Amino acid sequence: MSSAVAVAAAATAVAVFSFLKDTIDIIISRHRIPPIQYYYYSIHLSILVALIIIV
């Protein structure tokens, strides 16, 4: 049971890190955002919400 929680916490940390990295990249380069980036954002957010609900 504890190992599942540890895996979920690690996955959450990875998701948060990648999401923040993408956000910082967009803020720094503040140019055209390709539409696929929005799909990445929605995927990151849905995974994050799902992990938070699970944990």
Phi and psi in radians as a Rosetta constraint file:
Dihedral C 1 N 2 CA 2 C 2 CIRCULARHARMONIC -1.171 0.35
Dihedral N 2 CA 2 C 2 N 3 CIRCULARHARMONIC -0.551 0.35
Dihedral C 2 N 3 CA 3 C 3 CIRCULARHARMONIC -1.183 0.35
Dihedral N 3 CA 3 C 3 N 4 CIRCULARHARMONIC -0.622 0.35
Dihedral C 3 N 4 CA 4 C 4 CIRCULARHARMONIC -1.126 0.35
Dihedral N 4 CA 4 C 4 N 5 CIRCULARHARMONIC -0.704 0.35
Dihedral C 4 N 5 CA 5 C 5 CIRCULARHARMONIC -1.140 0.35
Dihedral N 5 CA 5 C 5 N 6 CIRCULARHARMONIC -0.699 0.35
Dihedral C 5 N 6 CA 6 C 6 CIRCULARHARMONIC -1.126 0.35
Dihedral N 6 CA 6 C 6 N 7 CIRCULARHARMONIC -0.732 0.35
Dihedral C 6 N 7 CA 7 C 7 CIRCULARHARMONIC -1.120 0.35
Dihedral N 7 CA 7 C 7 N 8 CIRCULARHARMONIC -0.742 0.35
Dihedral C 7 N 8 CA 8 C 8 CIRCULARHARMONIC -1.111 0.35
Dihedral N 8 CA 8 C 8 N 9 CIRCULARHARMONIC -0.703 0.35
Dihedral C 8 N 9 CA 9 C 9 CIRCULARHARMONIC -1.141 0.35
Dihedral N 9 CA 9 C 9 N 10 CIRCULARHARMONIC -0.716 0.35
Dihedral C 9 N 10 CA 10 C 10 CIRCULARHARMONIC -1.140 0.35
Dihedral N 10 CA 10 C 10 N 11 CIRCULARHARMONIC -0.740 0.35
Dihedral C 10 N 11 CA 11 C 11 CIRCULARHARMONIC -1.120 0.35
Dihedral N 11 CA 11 C 11 N 12 CIRCULARHARMONIC -0.675 0.35
Dihedral C 11 N 12 CA 12 C 12 CIRCULARHARMONIC -1.114 0.35
Dihedral N 12 CA 12 C 12 N 13 CIRCULARHARMONIC -0.757 0.35
Dihedral C 12 N 13 CA 13 C 13 CIRCULARHARMONIC -1.078 0.35
Dihedral N 13 CA 13 C 13 N 14 CIRCULARHARMONIC -0.735 0.35
Dihedral C 13 N 14 CA 14 C 14 CIRCULARHARMONIC -1.121 0.35
Dihedral N 14 CA 14 C 14 N 15 CIRCULARHARMONIC -0.752 0.35
Dihedral C 14 N 15 CA 15 C 15 CIRCULARHARMONIC -1.116 0.35
Dihedral N 15 CA 15 C 15 N 16 CIRCULARHARMONIC -0.764 0.35
Dihedral C 15 N 16 CA 16 C 16 CIRCULARHARMONIC -1.099 0.35
Dihedral N 16 CA 16 C 16 N 17 CIRCULARHARMONIC -0.761 0.35
Dihedral C 16 N 17 CA 17 C 17 CIRCULARHARMONIC -1.091 0.35
Dihedral N 17 CA 17 C 17 N 18 CIRCULARHARMONIC -0.825 0.35
Dihedral C 17 N 18 CA 18 C 18 CIRCULARHARMONIC -1.152 0.35
Dihedral N 18 CA 18 C 18 N 19 CIRCULARHARMONIC -0.653 0.35
Dihedral C 18 N 19 CA 19 C 19 CIRCULARHARMONIC -1.122 0.35
Dihedral N 19 CA 19 C 19 N 20 CIRCULARHARMONIC -0.781 0.35
Dihedral C 19 N 20 CA 20 C 20 CIRCULARHARMONIC -1.144 0.35
Dihedral N 20 CA 20 C 20 N 21 CIRCULARHARMONIC -0.674 0.35
Dihedral C 20 N 21 CA 21 C 21 CIRCULARHARMONIC -1.102 0.35
Dihedral N 21 CA 21 C 21 N 22 CIRCULARHARMONIC -0.767 0.35
Dihedral C 21 N 22 CA 22 C 22 CIRCULARHARMONIC -1.084 0.35
Dihedral N 22 CA 22 C 22 N 23 CIRCULARHARMONIC -0.739 0.35
Dihedral C 22 N 23 CA 23 C 23 CIRCULARHARMONIC -1.087 0.35
Dihedral N 23 CA 23 C 23 N 24 CIRCULARHARMONIC -0.778 0.35
Dihedral C 23 N 24 CA 24 C 24 CIRCULARHARMONIC -1.120 0.35
Dihedral N 24 CA 24 C 24 N 25 CIRCULARHARMONIC -0.716 0.35
Dihedral C 24 N 25 CA 25 C 25 CIRCULARHARMONIC -1.049 0.35
Dihedral N 25 CA 25 C 25 N 26 CIRCULARHARMONIC -0.744 0.35
Dihedral C 25 N 26 CA 26 C 26 CIRCULARHARMONIC -1.186 0.35
Dihedral N 26 CA 26 C 26 N 27 CIRCULARHARMONIC -0.721 0.35
Dihedral C 26 N 27 CA 27 C 27 CIRCULARHARMONIC -1.115 0.35
Dihedral N 27 CA 27 C 27 N 28 CIRCULARHARMONIC -0.724 0.35
Dihedral C 27 N 28 CA 28 C 28 CIRCULARHARMONIC -1.158 0.35
Dihedral N 28 CA 28 C 28 N 29 CIRCULARHARMONIC -0.782 0.35
Dihedral C 28 N 29 CA 29 C 29 CIRCULARHARMONIC -1.660 0.35
Dihedral N 29 CA 29 C 29 N 30 CIRCULARHARMONIC -0.074 0.35
Dihedral C 29 N 30 CA 30 C 30 CIRCULARHARMONIC 0.303 0.35
Dihedral N 30 CA 30 C 30 N 31 CIRCULARHARMONIC 0.691 0.35
Dihedral C 30 N 31 CA 31 C 31 CIRCULARHARMONIC -1.892 0.35
Dihedral N 31 CA 31 C 31 N 32 CIRCULARHARMONIC -2.681 0.35
Dihedral C 31 N 32 CA 32 C 32 CIRCULARHARMONIC -1.078 0.35
Dihedral N 32 CA 32 C 32 N 33 CIRCULARHARMONIC 2.309 0.35
Dihedral C 32 N 33 CA 33 C 33 CIRCULARHARMONIC -1.753 0.35
Dihedral N 33 CA 33 C 33 N 34 CIRCULARHARMONIC 2.049 0.35
Dihedral C 33 N 34 CA 34 C 34 CIRCULARHARMONIC -1.085 0.35
Dihedral N 34 CA 34 C 34 N 35 CIRCULARHARMONIC 2.530 0.35
Dihedral C 34 N 35 CA 35 C 35 CIRCULARHARMONIC -0.988 0.35
Dihedral N 35 CA 35 C 35 N 36 CIRCULARHARMONIC -0.507 0.35
Dihedral C 35 N 36 CA 36 C 36 CIRCULARHARMONIC -1.146 0.35
Dihedral N 36 CA 36 C 36 N 37 CIRCULARHARMONIC -0.421 0.35
Dihedral C 36 N 37 CA 37 C 37 CIRCULARHARMONIC -1.089 0.35
Dihedral N 37 CA 37 C 37 N 38 CIRCULARHARMONIC -0.618 0.35
Dihedral C 37 N 38 CA 38 C 38 CIRCULARHARMONIC -1.150 0.35
Dihedral N 38 CA 38 C 38 N 39 CIRCULARHARMONIC -0.613 0.35
Dihedral C 38 N 39 CA 39 C 39 CIRCULARHARMONIC -1.135 0.35
Dihedral N 39 CA 39 C 39 N 40 CIRCULARHARMONIC -0.726 0.35
Dihedral C 39 N 40 CA 40 C 40 CIRCULARHARMONIC -1.056 0.35
Dihedral N 40 CA 40 C 40 N 41 CIRCULARHARMONIC -0.747 0.35
Dihedral C 40 N 41 CA 41 C 41 CIRCULARHARMONIC -1.053 0.35
Dihedral N 41 CA 41 C 41 N 42 CIRCULARHARMONIC -0.821 0.35
Dihedral C 41 N 42 CA 42 C 42 CIRCULARHARMONIC -1.128 0.35
Dihedral N 42 CA 42 C 42 N 43 CIRCULARHARMONIC -0.645 0.35
Dihedral C 42 N 43 CA 43 C 43 CIRCULARHARMONIC -1.150 0.35
Dihedral N 43 CA 43 C 43 N 44 CIRCULARHARMONIC -0.807 0.35
Dihedral C 43 N 44 CA 44 C 44 CIRCULARHARMONIC -1.039 0.35
Dihedral N 44 CA 44 C 44 N 45 CIRCULARHARMONIC -0.796 0.35
Dihedral C 44 N 45 CA 45 C 45 CIRCULARHARMONIC -1.126 0.35
Dihedral N 45 CA 45 C 45 N 46 CIRCULARHARMONIC -0.741 0.35
Dihedral C 45 N 46 CA 46 C 46 CIRCULARHARMONIC -1.150 0.35
Dihedral N 46 CA 46 C 46 N 47 CIRCULARHARMONIC -0.706 0.35
Dihedral C 46 N 47 CA 47 C 47 CIRCULARHARMONIC -1.116 0.35
Dihedral N 47 CA 47 C 47 N 48 CIRCULARHARMONIC -0.757 0.35
Dihedral C 47 N 48 CA 48 C 48 CIRCULARHARMONIC -1.078 0.35
Dihedral N 48 CA 48 C 48 N 49 CIRCULARHARMONIC -0.835 0.35
Dihedral C 48 N 49 CA 49 C 49 CIRCULARHARMONIC -1.081 0.35
Dihedral N 49 CA 49 C 49 N 50 CIRCULARHARMONIC -0.738 0.35
Dihedral C 49 N 50 CA 50 C 50 CIRCULARHARMONIC -1.083 0.35
Dihedral N 50 CA 50 C 50 N 51 CIRCULARHARMONIC -0.752 0.35
Dihedral C 50 N 51 CA 51 C 51 CIRCULARHARMONIC -1.158 0.35
Dihedral N 51 CA 51 C 51 N 52 CIRCULARHARMONIC -0.687 0.35
Dihedral C 51 N 52 CA 52 C 52 CIRCULARHARMONIC -1.121 0.35
Dihedral N 52 CA 52 C 52 N 53 CIRCULARHARMONIC -0.713 0.35
Dihedral C 52 N 53 CA 53 C 53 CIRCULARHARMONIC -1.140 0.35
Dihedral N 53 CA 53 C 53 N 54 CIRCULARHARMONIC -0.727 0.35
Dihedral C 53 N 54 CA 54 C 54 CIRCULARHARMONIC -1.119 0.35
Dihedral N 54 CA 54 C 54 N 55 CIRCULARHARMONIC -0.812 0.35
